[in-house]
Amino acid sequence: MSERAAPFYCPYCGDEDLRPNETGHGAWECAACNRAFQLKFLGLLARGLHDSNAEGDDRT
C-alpha cells in the first residue's frame, strides 16, 4: 500500500472538512470544530481469527 487511508469525518463533530495536520503521520485537523486528532493502527484482534470447528459453533 503506498498511501494511508484518510478519515471521512471528524470523530468529534462529524464534519467532513478535514486537513492533514503538520505534526505527522495520522494527524488531522477539523476546520469545523477546530480540533486536532490522530489516527493510529493498533493491530489485528485475535477474535477475528477463529476455528470454524470450535466448541459451541452450531454451523454444519
TIDREN-947277 format. One record per atom (N, C-alpha, C): residue number from 0; atom name; y, z, x; chain. Coordinates in Angstrom, 2 decimals, decimal comma, padded with zeros to 5 digits. Layout:
residues N
<atom k="NUM" a="CA" north="Y" up="Z" east="X" c="A"/>
...
***
This chain:
residues 60
<atom k="0" a="N" north="-001,17" up="000,00" east="000,84" c="A"/>
<atom k="0" a="CA" north="000,00" up="000,00" east="000,00" c="A"/>
<atom k="0" a="C" north="001,24" up="000,00" east="000,90" c="A"/>
<atom k="1" a="N" north="002,12" up="-000,91" east="000,68" c="A"/>
<atom k="1" a="CA" north="003,30" up="-000,99" east="001,53" c="A"/>
<atom k="1" a="C" north="004,49" up="-000,22" east="000,97" c="A"/>
<atom k="2" a="N" north="004,59" up="-000,05" east="-000,34" c="A"/>
<atom k="2" a="CA" north="005,71" up="000,66" east="-000,94" c="A"/>
<atom k="2" a="C" north="005,21" up="001,84" east="-001,76" c="A"/>
<atom k="3" a="N" north="006,04" up="002,85" east="-001,83" c="A"/>
<atom k="3" a="CA" north="005,70" up="004,02" east="-002,64" c="A"/>
<atom k="3" a="C" north="006,18" up="003,80" east="-004,07" c="A"/>
<atom k="4" a="N" north="005,50" up="004,44" east="-004,99" c="A"/>
<atom k="4" a="CA" north="005,88" up="004,33" east="-006,38" c="A"/>
<atom k="4" a="C" north="007,16" up="005,12" east="-006,65" c="A"/>
<atom k="5" a="N" north="008,00" up="004,61" east="-007,48" c="A"/>
<atom k="5" a="CA" north="009,24" up="005,28" east="-007,85" c="A"/>
<atom k="5" a="C" north="009,08" up="005,93" east="-009,22" c="A"/>
<atom k="6" a="N" north="009,75" up="007,07" east="-009,43" c="A"/>
<atom k="6" a="CA" north="009,69" up="007,70" east="-010,76" c="A"/>
<atom k="6" a="C" north="010,43" up="006,85" east="-011,77" c="A"/>
<atom k="7" a="N" north="010,00" up="006,89" east="-013,01" c="A"/>
<atom k="7" a="CA" north="010,63" up="006,12" east="-014,08" c="A"/>
<atom k="7" a="C" north="011,74" up="006,89" east="-014,77" c="A"/>
<atom k="8" a="N" north="011,68" up="008,22" east="-014,72" c="A"/>
<atom k="8" a="CA" north="012,69" up="009,04" east="-015,38" c="A"/>
<atom k="8" a="C" north="012,84" up="010,38" east="-014,67" c="A"/>
<atom k="9" a="N" north="013,95" up="011,03" east="-014,90" c="A"/>
<atom k="9" a="CA" north="014,24" up="012,34" east="-014,31" c="A"/>
<atom k="9" a="C" north="013,35" up="013,40" east="-014,98" c="A"/>
<atom k="10" a="N" north="012,69" up="014,26" east="-014,20" c="A"/>
<atom k="10" a="CA" north="011,85" up="015,30" east="-014,81" c="A"/>
<atom k="10" a="C" north="012,65" up="016,40" east="-015,49" c="A"/>
<atom k="11" a="N" north="013,96" up="016,44" east="-015,29" c="A"/>
<atom k="11" a="CA" north="014,80" up="017,48" east="-015,88" c="A"/>
<atom k="11" a="C" north="015,47" up="017,04" east="-017,17" c="A"/>
<atom k="12" a="N" north="016,08" up="015,84" east="-017,15" c="A"/>
<atom k="12" a="CA" north="016,82" up="015,40" east="-018,34" c="A"/>
<atom k="12" a="C" north="016,21" up="014,18" east="-019,02" c="A"/>
<atom k="13" a="N" north="015,29" up="013,48" east="-018,35" c="A"/>
<atom k="13" a="CA" north="014,65" up="012,33" east="-018,95" c="A"/>
<atom k="13" a="C" north="015,40" up="011,02" east="-018,78" c="A"/>
<atom k="14" a="N" north="016,56" up="011,05" east="-018,14" c="A"/>
<atom k="14" a="CA" north="017,34" up="009,83" east="-017,96" c="A"/>
<atom k="14" a="C" north="016,68" up="008,92" east="-016,92" c="A"/>
<atom k="15" a="N" north="016,99" up="007,64" east="-016,98" c="A"/>
<atom k="15" a="CA" north="016,38" up="006,65" east="-016,08" c="A"/>
<atom k="15" a="C" north="017,30" up="006,18" east="-014,96" c="A"/>
<atom k="16" a="N" north="018,48" up="006,78" east="-014,84" c="A"/>
<atom k="16" a="CA" north="019,43" up="006,37" east="-013,80" c="A"/>
<atom k="16" a="C" north="019,16" up="007,15" east="-012,51" c="A"/>
<atom k="17" a="N" north="018,11" up="006,75" east="-011,79" c="A"/>
<atom k="17" a="CA" north="017,69" up="007,43" east="-010,58" c="A"/>
<atom k="17" a="C" north="017,98" up="006,57" east="-009,36" c="A"/>
<atom k="18" a="N" north="018,29" up="007,26" east="-008,27" c="A"/>
<atom k="18" a="CA" north="018,54" up="006,59" east="-006,99" c="A"/>
<atom k="18" a="C" north="017,85" up="007,36" east="-005,89" c="A"/>
<atom k="19" a="N" north="017,39" up="006,68" east="-004,84" c="A"/>
<atom k="19" a="CA" north="016,79" up="007,41" east="-003,71" c="A"/>
<atom k="19" a="C" north="017,83" up="008,32" east="-003,06" c="A"/>
<atom k="20" a="N" north="017,40" up="009,50" east="-002,66" c="A"/>
<atom k="20" a="CA" north="018,27" up="010,46" east="-002,01" c="A"/>
<atom k="20" a="C" north="018,19" up="010,25" east="-000,50" c="A"/>
<atom k="21" a="N" north="019,25" up="010,60" east="000,20" c="A"/>
<atom k="21" a="CA" north="019,33" up="010,38" east="001,65" c="A"/>
<atom k="21" a="C" north="018,37" up="011,24" east="002,45" c="A"/>
<atom k="22" a="N" north="017,88" up="012,34" east="001,88" c="A"/>
<atom k="22" a="CA" north="017,10" up="013,30" east="002,64" c="A"/>
<atom k="22" a="C" north="015,75" up="012,77" east="003,10" c="A"/>
<atom k="23" a="N" north="015,22" up="011,74" east="002,46" c="A"/>
<atom k="23" a="CA" north="013,97" up="011,19" east="002,98" c="A"/>
<atom k="23" a="C" north="012,95" up="010,85" east="001,93" c="A"/>
<atom k="24" a="N" north="011,70" up="010,84" east="002,39" c="A"/>
<atom k="24" a="CA" north="010,57" up="010,39" east="001,57" c="A"/>
<atom k="24" a="C" north="010,42" up="011,18" east="000,27" c="A"/>
<atom k="25" a="N" north="010,36" up="010,48" east="-000,82" c="A"/>
<atom k="25" a="CA" north="010,09" up="011,10" east="-002,11" c="A"/>
<atom k="25" a="C" north="011,27" up="011,83" east="-002,73" c="A"/>
<atom k="26" a="N" north="012,43" up="011,76" east="-002,13" c="A"/>
<atom k="26" a="CA" north="013,60" up="012,46" east="-002,67" c="A"/>
<atom k="26" a="C" north="014,42" up="011,51" east="-003,53" c="A"/>
<atom k="27" a="N" north="014,79" up="011,98" east="-004,71" c="A"/>
<atom k="27" a="CA" north="015,54" up="011,17" east="-005,68" c="A"/>
<atom k="27" a="C" north="016,68" up="011,98" east="-006,24" c="A"/>
<atom k="28" a="N" north="017,70" up="011,31" east="-006,72" c="A"/>
<atom k="28" a="CA" north="018,80" up="011,98" east="-007,40" c="A"/>
<atom k="28" a="C" north="019,06" up="011,30" east="-008,74" c="A"/>
<atom k="29" a="N" north="019,41" up="012,12" east="-009,72" c="A"/>
<atom k="29" a="CA" north="019,67" up="011,64" east="-011,07" c="A"/>
<atom k="29" a="C" north="021,18" up="011,62" east="-011,29" c="A"/>
<atom k="30" a="N" north="021,72" up="010,46" east="-011,64" c="A"/>
<atom k="30" a="CA" north="023,16" up="010,33" east="-011,88" c="A"/>
<atom k="30" a="C" north="023,57" up="010,99" east="-013,19" c="A"/>
<atom k="31" a="N" north="022,65" up="011,13" east="-014,13" c="A"/>
<atom k="31" a="CA" north="022,99" up="011,69" east="-015,44" c="A"/>
<atom k="31" a="C" north="023,17" up="013,21" east="-015,40" c="A"/>
<atom k="32" a="N" north="022,24" up="013,93" east="-014,76" c="A"/>
<atom k="32" a="CA" north="022,34" up="015,40" east="-014,76" c="A"/>
<atom k="32" a="C" north="022,75" up="015,94" east="-013,39" c="A"/>
<atom k="33" a="N" north="022,97" up="015,05" east="-012,42" c="A"/>
<atom k="33" a="CA" north="023,45" up="015,43" east="-011,09" c="A"/>
<atom k="33" a="C" north="022,49" up="016,36" east="-010,37" c="A"/>
<atom k="34" a="N" north="021,19" up="016,15" east="-010,55" c="A"/>
<atom k="34" a="CA" north="020,17" up="016,95" east="-009,86" c="A"/>
<atom k="34" a="C" north="019,44" up="016,09" east="-008,85" c="A"/>
<atom k="35" a="N" north="018,95" up="016,72" east="-007,82" c="A"/>
<atom k="35" a="CA" north="018,11" up="016,05" east="-006,83" c="A"/>
<atom k="35" a="C" north="016,72" up="016,69" east="-006,90" c="A"/>
<atom k="36" a="N" north="015,69" up="015,89" east="-006,73" c="A"/>
<atom k="36" a="CA" north="014,33" up="016,39" east="-006,76" c="A"/>
<atom k="36" a="C" north="013,48" up="015,59" east="-005,79" c="A"/>
<atom k="37" a="N" north="012,31" up="016,12" east="-005,48" c="A"/>
<atom k="37" a="CA" north="011,43" up="015,46" east="-004,53" c="A"/>
<atom k="37" a="C" north="010,03" up="015,34" east="-005,12" c="A"/>
<atom k="38" a="N" north="009,42" up="014,19" east="-004,90" c="A"/>
<atom k="38" a="CA" north="008,05" up="013,95" east="-005,34" c="A"/>
<atom k="38" a="C" north="007,13" up="014,09" east="-004,13" c="A"/>
<atom k="39" a="N" north="005,98" up="014,70" east="-004,35" c="A"/>
<atom k="39" a="CA" north="005,04" up="014,90" east="-003,25" c="A"/>
<atom k="39" a="C" north="003,62" up="014,79" east="-003,77" c="A"/>
<atom k="40" a="N" north="002,81" up="013,99" east="-003,11" c="A"/>
<atom k="40" a="CA" north="001,40" up="013,85" east="-003,45" c="A"/>
<atom k="40" a="C" north="000,65" up="015,02" east="-002,82" c="A"/>
<atom k="41" a="N" north="-000,06" up="015,79" east="-003,63" c="A"/>
<atom k="41" a="CA" north="-000,77" up="016,96" east="-003,13" c="A"/>
<atom k="41" a="C" north="-002,22" up="016,67" east="-002,75" c="A"/>
<atom k="42" a="N" north="-002,84" up="015,69" east="-003,40" c="A"/>
<atom k="42" a="CA" north="-004,23" up="015,37" east="-003,09" c="A"/>
<atom k="42" a="C" north="-005,01" up="015,08" east="-004,36" c="A"/>
<atom k="43" a="N" north="-006,27" up="014,78" east="-004,19" c="A"/>
<atom k="43" a="CA" north="-007,15" up="014,50" east="-005,32" c="A"/>
<atom k="43" a="C" north="-007,81" up="015,78" east="-005,81" c="A"/>
<atom k="44" a="N" north="-008,00" up="015,87" east="-007,10" c="A"/>
<atom k="44" a="CA" north="-008,63" up="017,04" east="-007,70" c="A"/>
<atom k="44" a="C" north="-010,15" up="016,88" east="-007,71" c="A"/>
<atom k="45" a="N" north="-010,86" up="017,93" east="-007,46" c="A"/>
<atom k="45" a="CA" north="-012,31" up="017,90" east="-007,44" c="A"/>
<atom k="45" a="C" north="-012,88" up="017,61" east="-008,83" c="A"/>
<atom k="46" a="N" north="-012,18" up="018,02" east="-009,87" c="A"/>
<atom k="46" a="CA" north="-012,70" up="017,81" east="-011,23" c="A"/>
<atom k="46" a="C" north="-012,76" up="016,33" east="-011,61" c="A"/>
<atom k="47" a="N" north="-012,05" up="015,49" east="-010,88" c="A"/>
<atom k="47" a="CA" north="-012,09" up="014,06" east="-011,14" c="A"/>
<atom k="47" a="C" north="-013,39" up="013,43" east="-010,68" c="A"/>
<atom k="48" a="N" north="-014,11" up="014,12" east="-009,82" c="A"/>
<atom k="48" a="CA" north="-015,39" up="013,64" east="-009,31" c="A"/>
<atom k="48" a="C" north="-016,48" up="014,57" east="-009,82" c="A"/>
<atom k="49" a="N" north="-017,28" up="014,07" east="-010,75" c="A"/>
<atom k="49" a="CA" north="-018,35" up="014,93" east="-011,29" c="A"/>
<atom k="49" a="C" north="-019,62" up="014,13" east="-011,43" c="A"/>
<atom k="50" a="N" north="-020,72" up="014,84" east="-011,45" c="A"/>
<atom k="50" a="CA" north="-022,04" up="014,24" east="-011,59" c="A"/>
<atom k="50" a="C" north="-022,30" up="013,98" east="-013,07" c="A"/>
<atom k="51" a="N" north="-022,66" up="012,76" east="-013,43" c="A"/>
<atom k="51" a="CA" north="-022,89" up="012,43" east="-014,84" c="A"/>
<atom k="51" a="C" north="-024,14" up="013,09" east="-015,38" c="A"/>
<atom k="52" a="N" north="-025,01" up="013,61" east="-014,53" c="A"/>
<atom k="52" a="CA" north="-026,22" up="014,31" east="-014,96" c="A"/>
<atom k="52" a="C" north="-026,07" up="015,81" east="-014,86" c="A"/>
<atom k="53" a="N" north="-024,85" up="016,30" east="-014,82" c="A"/>
<atom k="53" a="CA" north="-024,60" up="017,73" east="-014,67" c="A"/>
<atom k="53" a="C" north="-025,05" up="018,48" east="-015,92" c="A"/>
<atom k="54" a="N" north="-025,36" up="019,74" east="-015,75" c="A"/>
<atom k="54" a="CA" north="-025,79" up="020,59" east="-016,87" c="A"/>
<atom k="54" a="C" north="-024,67" up="020,67" east="-017,90" c="A"/>
<atom k="55" a="N" north="-025,02" up="020,56" east="-019,15" c="A"/>
<atom k="55" a="CA" north="-024,04" up="020,61" east="-020,22" c="A"/>
<atom k="55" a="C" north="-023,51" up="019,25" east="-020,61" c="A"/>
<atom k="56" a="N" north="-023,92" up="018,21" east="-019,93" c="A"/>
<atom k="56" a="CA" north="-023,48" up="016,86" east="-020,25" c="A"/>
<atom k="56" a="C" north="-024,39" up="016,29" east="-021,33" c="A"/>
<atom k="57" a="N" north="-023,85" up="016,05" east="-022,52" c="A"/>
<atom k="57" a="CA" north="-024,66" up="015,61" east="-023,65" c="A"/>
<atom k="57" a="C" north="-024,83" up="014,12" east="-023,74" c="A"/>
<atom k="58" a="N" north="-024,21" up="013,37" east="-022,83" c="A"/>
<atom k="58" a="CA" north="-024,33" up="011,90" east="-022,88" c="A"/>
<atom k="58" a="C" north="-025,71" up="011,47" east="-022,41" c="A"/>
<atom k="59" a="N" north="-026,26" up="010,45" east="-023,05" c="A"/>
<atom k="59" a="CA" north="-027,57" up="009,93" east="-022,63" c="A"/>
<atom k="59" a="C" north="-027,49" up="008,48" east="-022,32" c="A"/>
***
